[in-house]
Amino acid sequence: MTYTIEWLPAAAQQLRKLEKPIQKRLVLAVARLGTEPRPPGIKALTGRPGALRLRVGDWRVVHEIHDSRLVVQVVAVAHRREIYDR
């Protein structure tokens, strides 16, 4: 099964603010979630039920997986020192 990737407006805006090479790395990593939504290394976030984080170097992608709709929803994108303050 293939999952659809949905970017929330806030996450898309955060992505656009980053440098192009970083954007490409993050978009490629998120695209891979469409075929394997729970790859090794994905971790649940404490204090935010249902939210998972994908590590891409020093960057983090917070997302939710909705199995009933086959959707991976990207909630936030930020540097590791900033993402957990949200």
Summary of the structure (lengths in Angstrom):
residues: 86
radius of gyration: 11.9
end to end distance: 31.5
largest distance: 34.2
contacts: 221
relative contact order: 0.25
helix: 29%
strand: 34%
